[in-house]
Amino acid sequence: MNNILYKLSNVSATTGIIRKFSVSAAKNANFSCKLLVVGGGSGGCTMAAKFARKLKKDSVIILEPSSDHYYQPLFTLVGAGVTSVAATRRDARSVLPSAAKWIQDSAESIDPEQNVVKTASGDTINYEYLVVAVGVVNDYGKVPGLTEALKDKNSGVSTIYSPDYCEKTWADFKNFKGGEAVFTYPDTPIKCPGAPQKIAYMADSYFTKSNVRSKSNITYNTCLPVIFGVKKYADALMKVVERKKIKVNYKTVLKEIKADRKEAVFFNTDDKSQELTLPYNLLHVTPPMRTPEFLQRSKQLVDASGFLTVDKFTLQHTKYPNIYGIGDCTNTPNSKTAAAIAKQSYVVEQNLRQTMRARGARRAYDGYGACPLVTSYGTCVLAEFLYDGVPHETLPFDQARESVIAYYMKRDLFPFIYWNFMLKGYYNGPEFVRKIINPFAK
């Protein structure tokens, strides 16, 4: 036991015990399990909770390095001063299922032929079935000058896409006395793709409250050719943009930040030689994102962009039937949101159970996603849609209209559902609500 140090984290008797293992010596540990869940975020925690109830104790292992779990959809409201980072955070051990074994480490490699995962600390985890739920990470280094600007508290540069910097966005809002406020959307897949424009709308509202809007210009630069990918909501959001007098530059991607000059350099996606340099007093950056490096190195498992290759309907890996994916790390063409994970979790649960019984996958994910687009302090457009941008609404009114109800659902109801139902494996999306309150919806 001198070679291996086991640290035991105790939870109250009412919640059971989560055993957290960390290795701190040359000799490495060897673990085995029925189901290994790599990643303890929204998707991983949800899937672990579902299967920890169905399988024998310690049959499920969760591989997750962080001791923090954040409800990231609230980061927009943190950036707008509505809530704090602390309110979005809980200890990982308080949300991970007590009947599962938590190894607090990160993956180093996956060998799908041998059904083995190696951890960064050198441990070996043998699995029968694997769920990959590692999300995406911010790739700050892809934009020269971004890392340094974020670390400088006086730079005027921030992002709501990290708990480290979203409160800096709020500080920048309060310090802004007028001038140029620029908001960006990168040319990579990102989580919560509505957030880059949400924070721009909240900036307009705050600047109006603080009496600086009349001497401010707000510019939103997006890599996309449209304001939003679903036409019904795009039409509604264009009215918001026009009312708020926000200038939108399409197919425009942040290339470099020159913090010493307070300038941001952009390129055009149709012709990268076409550059646009904008001065800024406030710059909110949505960073490029990618999957974790270990997954990108797993060439048998990923596509050319490093995303896990799964069938977009069954969420089963296209080559290895004992592997499933959930959430932002997969190559499914849906919006990467918490709402999508809720719906996906049911599909993965049902299909993985069939796989464990040596049967074929039966359930199909329809691409459901939702994006509550806050447009001010008190209003929100609640976008819900399927694959190919087909609207699929829950409430019995036109959700493309700005709504007070939708705002408070975003602020209060959705976090409650997340912490109390989704992470515990009991929430699979709003279908049951839709059938009750809007039975005639298509």
C-alpha positions as CSV (number, residue, x, y, z in Angstrom):
1,M,0.0,0.0,0.0
2,N,3.0,2.3,0.1
3,N,3.1,2.3,-3.6
4,I,-0.6,3.3,-4.1
5,L,-2.4,5.9,-2.2
6,Y,-6.1,5.5,-2.1
7,K,-8.1,8.6,-1.0
8,L,-11.6,7.9,0.2
9,S,-14.1,10.7,-0.1
10,N,-17.2,10.2,2.1
11,V,-20.6,11.5,1.4
12,S,-23.4,11.6,4.0
13,A,-25.2,8.4,4.9
14,T,-28.3,9.5,3.1
15,T,-26.4,9.7,-0.2
16,G,-24.0,6.8,0.2
17,I,-20.4,6.7,-0.6
18,I,-18.5,7.7,-3.7
19,R,-15.1,6.2,-3.7
20,K,-12.6,8.5,-5.3
21,F,-9.3,6.9,-6.2
22,S,-6.0,8.8,-7.0
23,V,-2.7,7.1,-7.6
24,S,0.4,8.8,-6.4
25,A,3.3,6.4,-7.0
26,A,5.2,4.5,-9.6
27,K,3.1,1.4,-9.4
28,N,-0.2,1.9,-11.3
29,A,-3.7,0.5,-10.5
30,N,-5.7,-1.8,-12.7
31,F,-9.5,-1.5,-12.7
32,S,-12.3,-3.4,-14.4
33,C,-16.0,-2.6,-14.9
34,K,-19.1,-3.5,-16.8
35,L,-19.5,0.1,-18.0
36,L,-16.9,2.9,-18.1
37,V,-18.2,6.4,-18.5
38,V,-15.4,8.8,-19.6
39,G,-16.4,12.3,-18.6
40,G,-18.4,13.4,-15.6
41,G,-20.1,16.4,-17.1
42,S,-23.8,16.7,-18.1
43,G,-23.8,13.6,-20.3
44,G,-21.5,11.4,-18.3
45,C,-23.1,12.1,-15.0
46,T,-26.6,11.5,-16.4
47,M,-25.6,8.2,-18.0
48,A,-23.7,7.0,-15.0
49,A,-26.7,7.7,-12.8
50,K,-29.0,5.7,-15.1
51,F,-26.8,2.6,-15.2
52,A,-25.6,2.7,-11.6
53,R,-29.2,2.0,-10.6
54,K,-29.5,-0.9,-13.0
55,L,-26.2,-2.7,-12.6
56,K,-24.5,-4.1,-9.5
57,K,-22.6,-1.7,-7.2
58,D,-19.2,-0.7,-8.6
59,S,-20.1,-2.1,-12.1
60,V,-20.0,1.5,-13.3
61,I,-16.8,3.5,-13.3
62,I,-16.7,7.3,-14.0
63,L,-13.4,8.7,-15.2
64,E,-13.5,12.5,-14.5
65,P,-10.6,14.7,-13.4
66,S,-12.5,17.8,-12.1
67,S,-13.9,18.2,-8.6
68,D,-16.2,20.9,-9.9
69,H,-19.4,20.5,-11.8
70,Y,-21.0,23.6,-13.4
71,Y,-24.4,24.3,-14.9
72,Q,-22.9,26.0,-17.9
73,P,-26.1,27.3,-19.5
74,L,-26.3,30.0,-16.7
75,F,-22.9,31.4,-17.7
76,T,-24.6,33.9,-20.0
77,L,-26.6,35.3,-17.0
78,V,-23.3,35.3,-15.0
79,G,-21.8,37.5,-17.7
80,A,-24.8,39.8,-17.5
81,G,-24.7,40.1,-13.7
82,V,-27.9,38.2,-13.0
83,T,-26.2,35.5,-11.0
84,S,-22.7,34.4,-9.9
85,V,-20.3,31.6,-10.9
86,A,-20.6,30.2,-7.4
87,A,-24.4,29.7,-8.0
88,T,-23.6,27.5,-11.0
89,R,-21.2,25.2,-9.2
90,R,-21.5,22.1,-7.1
91,D,-18.9,19.6,-5.9
92,A,-18.6,16.7,-8.4
93,R,-18.9,14.2,-5.6
94,S,-22.4,15.6,-4.7
95,V,-23.8,15.0,-8.2
96,L,-22.0,11.8,-9.3
97,P,-24.0,8.6,-8.4
98,S,-23.1,7.0,-5.1
99,A,-23.3,3.5,-6.5
100,A,-20.6,4.2,-9.1
101,K,-16.8,4.3,-8.6
102,W,-15.3,7.7,-9.4
103,I,-11.7,7.7,-10.5
104,Q,-10.6,11.3,-10.4
105,D,-8.3,11.4,-13.4
106,S,-8.4,12.1,-17.1
107,A,-8.1,9.7,-20.0
108,E,-4.8,9.4,-21.8
109,S,-5.8,6.9,-24.5
110,I,-8.6,4.5,-25.6
111,D,-7.8,1.1,-27.1
112,P,-11.2,0.0,-28.5
113,E,-9.7,-3.3,-29.8
114,Q,-8.6,-4.4,-26.3
115,N,-11.4,-2.5,-24.4
116,V,-8.9,-0.6,-22.3
117,V,-8.6,3.0,-21.3
118,K,-5.3,4.3,-19.9
119,T,-5.4,7.3,-17.6
120,A,-3.1,10.3,-17.4
121,S,-1.7,8.9,-14.1
122,G,-0.9,5.5,-15.7
123,D,-3.9,3.5,-14.5
124,T,-5.5,0.9,-16.7
125,I,-9.3,0.5,-16.8
126,N,-10.8,-2.6,-18.6
127,Y,-14.4,-2.2,-19.7
128,E,-17.1,-4.2,-21.3
129,Y,-19.0,-1.2,-22.5
130,L,-17.9,2.4,-22.9
131,V,-19.8,5.7,-23.0
132,V,-17.7,8.7,-24.2
133,A,-19.0,11.9,-22.8
134,V,-15.9,14.2,-22.7
135,G,-17.5,17.3,-24.3
136,V,-15.4,20.0,-26.0
137,V,-12.6,22.3,-24.6
138,N,-11.8,25.9,-25.4
139,D,-9.0,26.2,-27.8
140,Y,-7.7,29.7,-26.8
141,G,-4.4,29.1,-28.5
142,K,-6.0,29.1,-31.9
143,V,-6.4,32.8,-31.7
144,P,-3.1,34.6,-31.1
145,G,-3.3,37.1,-28.3
146,L,-6.5,35.7,-26.8
147,T,-4.9,33.8,-23.8
148,E,-2.9,36.8,-22.7
149,A,-5.9,39.2,-23.1
150,L,-8.2,37.0,-21.0
151,K,-5.6,36.9,-18.2
152,D,-5.3,40.7,-18.2
153,K,-8.1,42.1,-16.0
154,N,-7.8,45.5,-17.7
155,S,-7.8,44.3,-21.3
156,G,-11.6,44.5,-21.9
157,V,-11.5,41.0,-23.4
158,S,-13.6,38.2,-21.8
159,T,-15.7,35.1,-22.5
160,I,-18.7,33.6,-20.9
161,Y,-17.5,30.1,-22.0
162,S,-15.4,29.5,-18.9
163,P,-16.1,29.8,-15.2
164,D,-12.7,31.5,-15.0
165,Y,-13.7,34.4,-17.1
166,C,-17.5,34.8,-17.3
167,E,-17.5,37.1,-14.2
168,K,-14.9,39.2,-16.1
169,T,-17.5,39.8,-18.8
170,W,-19.8,41.3,-16.1
171,A,-16.9,43.5,-14.8
172,D,-16.2,44.6,-18.4
173,F,-19.9,45.5,-18.8
174,K,-19.8,47.7,-15.7
175,N,-16.5,49.3,-16.7
176,F,-17.7,50.1,-20.2
177,K,-18.4,53.8,-20.7
178,G,-19.1,53.8,-24.4
179,G,-17.3,53.1,-27.6
180,E,-17.0,49.9,-29.6
181,A,-18.3,46.6,-28.2
182,V,-17.6,43.6,-30.4
183,F,-18.9,40.0,-30.0
184,T,-17.6,36.9,-31.9
185,Y,-18.6,33.5,-33.1
186,P,-15.9,31.1,-34.3
187,D,-15.6,28.7,-37.3
188,T,-15.7,25.5,-35.2
189,P,-18.5,23.5,-33.6
190,I,-19.3,25.1,-30.2
191,K,-21.5,24.3,-27.3
192,C,-24.6,26.4,-26.8
193,P,-24.4,28.1,-30.2
194,G,-27.0,30.7,-29.2
195,A,-24.9,32.2,-26.4
196,P,-22.6,34.4,-28.5
197,Q,-25.6,36.5,-29.6
198,K,-27.3,36.2,-26.2
199,I,-24.5,38.0,-24.4
200,A,-24.6,40.8,-27.1
201,Y,-28.3,41.3,-26.5
202,M,-27.7,41.5,-22.7
203,A,-24.9,44.0,-23.3
204,D,-27.4,46.2,-25.2
205,S,-29.9,46.0,-22.3
206,Y,-27.3,46.7,-19.7
207,F,-25.7,49.6,-21.7
208,T,-29.2,51.1,-22.0
209,K,-29.7,50.8,-18.2
210,S,-26.4,52.4,-17.5
211,N,-27.0,55.2,-20.0
212,V,-24.1,54.5,-22.3
213,R,-26.0,52.8,-25.2
214,S,-26.4,56.1,-27.1
215,K,-22.6,56.5,-27.3
216,S,-21.9,52.8,-28.1
217,N,-21.7,50.7,-31.2
218,I,-22.4,46.9,-30.8
219,T,-21.0,44.6,-33.5
220,Y,-21.7,40.9,-33.8
221,N,-19.3,39.0,-36.0
222,T,-20.3,35.4,-36.8
223,C,-18.9,32.7,-39.1
224,L,-22.4,31.7,-40.1
225,P,-24.3,33.1,-43.1
226,V,-27.4,33.6,-40.9
227,I,-28.1,34.9,-37.4
228,F,-29.5,31.5,-36.4
229,G,-29.8,28.1,-38.0
230,V,-33.5,27.6,-37.8
231,K,-35.4,30.1,-40.0
232,K,-38.4,30.6,-37.8
233,Y,-36.2,31.8,-34.9
234,A,-33.8,33.6,-37.2
235,D,-36.6,35.7,-38.5
236,A,-37.6,36.7,-35.0
237,L,-34.0,37.4,-33.9
238,M,-33.4,39.6,-36.9
239,K,-36.2,41.8,-35.5
240,V,-34.4,41.9,-32.1
241,V,-31.1,42.8,-33.9
242,E,-32.8,45.6,-35.8
243,R,-34.5,47.0,-32.7
244,K,-31.3,47.0,-30.7
245,K,-29.3,48.4,-33.6
246,I,-26.7,45.7,-33.5
247,K,-24.5,45.5,-36.6
248,V,-24.1,41.9,-37.8
249,N,-21.2,40.8,-40.0
250,Y,-21.7,37.3,-41.5
251,K,-18.9,34.9,-42.4
252,T,-16.5,36.9,-40.3
253,V,-14.1,35.0,-37.9
254,L,-11.8,36.3,-35.3
255,K,-8.2,35.7,-36.4
256,E,-6.0,37.6,-33.9
257,I,-6.2,40.0,-31.0
258,K,-3.8,42.9,-30.7
259,A,-4.4,43.9,-27.1
260,D,-1.8,46.6,-27.0
261,R,-3.7,48.5,-29.7
262,K,-7.2,47.3,-28.7
263,E,-7.7,45.9,-32.1
264,A,-9.3,42.6,-33.3
265,V,-8.5,41.2,-36.7
266,F,-11.1,39.1,-38.6
267,F,-11.1,37.1,-41.8
268,N,-13.8,36.3,-44.3
269,T,-14.7,32.6,-44.5
270,D,-15.2,32.9,-48.3
271,D,-11.7,34.4,-48.8
272,K,-9.4,34.3,-45.9
273,S,-7.1,36.9,-47.5
274,Q,-9.9,39.4,-46.9
275,E,-9.3,40.9,-43.4
276,L,-11.2,43.3,-41.3
277,T,-9.6,45.1,-38.3
278,L,-11.9,46.5,-35.7
279,P,-11.1,48.7,-32.7
280,Y,-12.7,47.7,-29.5
281,N,-13.3,49.0,-26.0
282,L,-15.0,45.7,-25.0
283,L,-14.5,42.4,-26.8
284,H,-16.4,39.3,-26.0
285,V,-14.8,36.2,-27.6
286,T,-16.5,32.9,-28.2
287,P,-13.3,30.8,-28.4
288,P,-12.8,28.1,-31.0
289,M,-13.5,24.6,-29.5
290,R,-12.3,21.1,-30.1
291,T,-12.5,17.7,-28.5
292,P,-9.9,16.7,-25.8
293,E,-6.4,15.7,-27.2
294,F,-6.7,12.1,-26.1
295,L,-9.8,11.7,-28.2
296,Q,-8.2,13.4,-31.2
297,R,-5.4,10.9,-31.0
298,S,-7.8,8.0,-31.0
299,K,-7.9,7.8,-34.8
300,Q,-10.0,4.6,-34.9
301,L,-12.8,6.4,-33.0
302,V,-13.0,9.9,-34.5
303,D,-13.6,11.8,-37.7
304,A,-11.2,14.1,-39.4
305,S,-12.1,16.9,-37.0
306,G,-11.6,14.8,-33.9
307,F,-15.2,14.2,-33.0
308,L,-16.5,10.7,-32.0
309,T,-18.1,9.0,-35.0
310,V,-21.5,7.7,-34.0
311,D,-24.7,6.9,-35.9
312,K,-26.7,10.1,-35.6
313,F,-29.8,8.3,-34.7
314,T,-28.7,5.4,-32.4
315,L,-25.6,7.2,-31.0
316,Q,-23.7,3.9,-31.2
317,H,-20.2,4.1,-32.6
318,T,-20.0,3.3,-36.3
319,K,-17.2,0.7,-35.9
320,Y,-17.3,-0.5,-32.3
321,P,-20.8,-1.6,-31.1
322,N,-19.9,-1.6,-27.4
323,I,-19.1,2.1,-27.5
324,Y,-21.7,4.9,-27.4
325,G,-21.2,8.7,-27.4
326,I,-23.3,11.4,-25.9
327,G,-23.1,15.2,-25.9
328,D,-20.7,17.7,-27.5
329,C,-17.9,15.3,-28.3
330,T,-19.9,13.4,-30.9
331,N,-20.2,14.2,-34.6
332,T,-24.0,14.3,-34.7
333,P,-25.2,17.3,-36.6
334,N,-27.4,18.7,-33.8
335,S,-27.1,21.8,-31.7
336,K,-24.7,21.1,-28.8
337,T,-26.9,22.0,-25.8
338,A,-27.9,20.5,-22.4
339,A,-31.4,19.9,-23.8
340,A,-29.9,17.7,-26.5
341,I,-28.1,15.7,-23.9
342,A,-31.3,15.1,-22.0
343,K,-33.0,13.6,-25.1
344,Q,-29.8,11.7,-26.1
345,S,-29.5,10.2,-22.7
346,Y,-32.7,8.2,-23.1
347,V,-31.7,7.0,-26.5
348,V,-28.2,5.9,-25.3
349,E,-29.8,4.2,-22.2
350,Q,-32.2,2.2,-24.2
351,N,-29.8,1.2,-27.0
352,L,-27.0,0.4,-24.7
353,R,-29.2,-1.9,-22.6
354,Q,-30.2,-3.6,-25.9
355,T,-26.5,-4.0,-26.7
356,M,-25.8,-5.5,-23.3
357,R,-28.5,-8.1,-24.1
358,A,-26.9,-8.8,-27.5
359,R,-29.7,-7.2,-29.3
360,G,-29.7,-4.4,-31.9
361,A,-30.3,-0.7,-31.1
362,R,-33.9,0.3,-31.4
363,R,-34.3,3.9,-30.2
364,A,-33.6,6.8,-32.5
365,Y,-32.4,10.3,-31.6
366,D,-34.3,12.9,-33.7
367,G,-31.8,15.7,-33.2
368,Y,-33.8,17.5,-30.6
369,G,-32.2,20.6,-29.1
370,A,-33.3,23.7,-27.4
371,C,-31.8,27.2,-27.0
372,P,-33.4,29.7,-24.7
373,L,-32.2,32.9,-26.3
374,V,-32.3,35.7,-23.7
375,T,-32.9,39.0,-25.4
376,S,-33.0,41.3,-22.4
377,Y,-33.3,41.3,-18.6
378,G,-36.8,39.6,-18.6
379,T,-37.4,38.3,-22.1
380,C,-36.4,35.2,-24.0
381,V,-37.0,33.4,-27.3
382,L,-37.3,29.7,-26.5
383,A,-36.1,27.9,-29.6
384,E,-36.8,24.1,-29.9
385,F,-36.0,22.1,-33.0
386,L,-35.0,18.8,-34.5
387,Y,-32.5,17.7,-37.2
388,D,-32.6,19.9,-40.3
389,G,-33.9,22.9,-38.4
390,V,-37.5,21.6,-38.0
391,P,-39.2,23.6,-35.1
392,H,-40.5,21.3,-32.3
393,E,-42.1,23.3,-29.6
394,T,-43.4,22.3,-26.2
395,L,-45.5,25.3,-25.0
396,P,-48.9,26.1,-26.4
397,F,-47.9,29.5,-27.9
398,D,-45.5,30.8,-30.5
399,Q,-42.1,30.3,-28.9
400,A,-40.4,32.6,-31.5
401,R,-42.0,35.5,-29.7
402,E,-40.0,37.1,-26.9
403,S,-41.5,35.8,-23.6
404,V,-41.2,36.7,-20.0
405,I,-42.2,33.1,-19.1
406,A,-39.4,31.7,-21.1
407,Y,-36.9,34.0,-19.4
408,Y,-37.8,32.7,-15.9
409,M,-37.8,29.2,-17.2
410,K,-34.3,29.8,-18.4
411,R,-33.2,31.4,-15.1
412,D,-35.0,29.3,-12.6
413,L,-36.8,26.2,-13.9
414,F,-34.2,24.7,-16.1
415,P,-31.4,24.8,-13.5
416,F,-33.8,23.1,-11.0
417,I,-34.6,20.3,-13.5
418,Y,-30.9,19.9,-14.3
419,W,-29.7,19.5,-10.7
420,N,-32.7,17.5,-9.3
421,F,-33.7,15.3,-12.2
422,M,-31.4,15.3,-15.2
423,L,-28.1,14.5,-13.4
424,K,-29.9,11.9,-11.4
425,G,-31.0,10.2,-14.6
426,Y,-34.7,11.0,-14.3
427,Y,-35.2,13.6,-17.0
428,N,-35.2,12.7,-20.7
429,G,-36.5,15.9,-22.2
430,P,-39.8,17.6,-22.4
431,E,-41.8,15.1,-24.5
432,F,-44.0,14.1,-21.5
433,V,-44.8,17.8,-20.9
434,R,-45.6,18.4,-24.5
435,K,-48.1,15.6,-24.5
436,I,-49.9,17.0,-21.5
437,I,-50.0,20.8,-22.2
438,N,-49.8,20.9,-25.9
439,P,-51.2,17.5,-27.2
440,F,-52.0,18.8,-30.7
441,A,-48.5,20.1,-31.4
442,K,-46.9,18.5,-34.5
